[in-house]
């Protein structure tokens, strides 16, 4: 091998050796100062006042029993209506034509039945005189029964088509107030689609929401007081209904409180529902953390747990409950006695070394 070739082969090896000698180790990750708290069970007092609003005890969503194009709407939102009052109408032309066709079929069936009846009576007379056999009379009787059945069918069909014409008009089922309109003139509607929402006259409800940790305290029949906004007047009521599931956004449960002597209360009025000062079991026990301790991990929520032996942190997924001011209830994922990082959570990584934060002493 020539000297030049040997030099070319040895040059890359020398470069790699020099680069390896000059490589420096990465500096150690800095020790982060964190603030931690030791979690434990704390009493959760249910709110003593819940904001709510007045709603009708019965609110109907009214729609046509047939489909068609909306051609008229006679009411507006907030308008008071009486039972039987016309609210809206569909284009009735197709239903009127169908009713006319059914009426014509009824007249034809009536005529056929009359002819069959006349034939039967004539052949019955001939049978009495001995001019025809009994079998011939039985055939005429069968024809008469068939014509009578066709007449019954035609009469029912005619009545059904006449009802369809009436269904093209929407009438109020009770006296009340129109609270919302959900269809406009010119819109093609399906059968049963809501057009008008009607709040019936009569008893009123106070509707409010309660957090999930105290919903079990509101049982049907529980007496509560309601204070009207803007004055000190109070009404008596009893819990009528508690929602079976929580709102997917607020995680609260709707409660309906039936009020006494409330027929004249305006719909939508703001009220304050006064719960008893000491509900049995109101002081529920749960783990609470500041919202600063939470961080997003994938599609869930997690916190950092401190391992005091190694002074490192590990991620722990948690399930959240209700939020109260700057505190959040931890429904699952933590046990009393664990230490959780509540400040500096977004600069940590699993297994990272940390130190406990100590506030500087005030200078004298």
BELRA-V597878 format. One record per pair of residues at least 24 apart in sequence whose ideal C-beta (glycine too) atoms are under 6 Angstrom apart, sorted by sequence separation. I is the first residue (numbers start at 1). J is the second residue. D is the distance in Angstrom with one decimal. If there is no record, write none. Layout:
i = (I,I)
j = (J,J)
d = (D,D)
//
This chain:
i = (120,176,218,235,236,176,64,174,175,116,117,116,116,224,305,306,113,212,112,113,291,313,315,290,314,218,291,303,304,113,215,212,288,289,312,313,109,110,211,229,288,289,304,312,313,109,311,209,210,228,286,287,311,304,109,209,210,226,227,208,226,287,293,106,105,106,207,224,225,293,292,295,205,206,292,106,290,205,206,102,103,204,102,204,102,204,99,217,98,99,206,208,99,206,199,95,96,95,213,92,95,92,90,89,88,87,86,87,84,85,83,81,83,83,82,80,66,79,66,77,65,75,77,77,64,88,87,213,212,211,73,70,70,70,69,70,67,67,67,66,63,63,63,63,61,62,61,62,60,59,58,56,56,57,57,54,55,55,52,53,52,52,50,46,44,54,54,53,54,53,52,52,49,50,48,46,43,44,44,41,42,39,36,39,41,40,39,38,39,36,37,36,37,34,35,35,34,34,31,32,33,35,34,31,33)
j = (144,200,242,259,260,201,90,200,201,143,144,144,147,257,338,339,147,246,147,148,326,348,350,326,350,255,328,340,341,151,253,251,327,328,351,352,150,151,252,270,329,330,345,353,354,151,353,252,253,271,329,330,354,348,154,254,255,271,272,255,273,334,340,154,154,155,256,273,274,342,342,345,256,257,343,158,342,258,259,157,158,259,158,262,161,265,161,279,161,162,271,273,165,273,267,164,165,165,284,165,168,168,168,169,170,170,171,172,171,172,172,172,174,175,175,177,164,178,167,178,167,178,180,181,170,195,196,322,322,322,185,183,185,187,188,189,189,190,191,191,192,193,194,195,194,196,197,198,198,199,200,199,200,203,205,204,205,207,206,207,207,208,208,214,213,265,267,268,269,270,271,273,272,273,275,282,283,284,286,285,288,287,306,334,336,336,338,339,340,339,340,341,342,341,342,343,344,354,353,354,355,357,357,355,357)
d = (4.6,4.4,5.6,5.1,5.1,5.0,5.9,4.7,4.9,5.0,5.8,4.3,3.9,5.9,5.8,4.2,4.1,5.8,4.8,5.6,5.7,5.4,5.7,5.9,5.9,5.3,5.5,5.1,3.9,4.5,4.3,5.9,4.7,6.0,5.3,5.8,4.8,6.0,5.7,4.1,5.7,6.0,5.7,5.8,5.7,4.4,5.9,4.0,5.6,5.8,4.9,4.4,6.0,5.6,3.8,5.6,5.8,5.0,4.6,5.7,5.5,5.3,5.6,4.4,4.9,5.7,5.5,5.8,4.5,4.3,5.6,5.0,4.7,4.2,6.0,4.4,5.2,6.0,5.8,5.0,5.3,5.3,4.1,3.9,4.0,4.9,4.2,4.8,4.8,5.2,5.2,5.0,5.3,5.8,5.7,4.5,5.8,4.7,5.1,5.7,5.6,4.3,4.2,5.0,4.4,4.7,5.8,5.8,5.5,4.7,5.7,4.6,5.1,5.1,5.1,5.4,5.8,5.0,4.6,5.6,4.3,5.2,6.0,5.5,5.6,5.5,5.3,5.8,5.9,4.2,5.6,5.7,5.5,5.1,5.1,5.8,5.9,5.0,4.7,5.4,5.0,5.0,5.0,5.3,4.3,4.7,5.6,5.8,4.9,4.9,4.3,3.6,5.6,4.4,5.3,5.2,5.2,5.1,4.8,5.9,5.4,3.2,4.3,3.8,5.4,4.9,5.8,5.8,4.4,5.9,5.2,5.3,5.1,4.4,5.6,4.7,4.1,4.6,5.5,4.2,5.4,5.0,5.2,5.5,5.8,4.7,5.5,5.4,5.7,4.7,5.9,5.4,5.3,4.8,5.5,3.9,4.8,4.8,4.9,5.0,5.2,4.6,6.0,5.2,4.4)
//
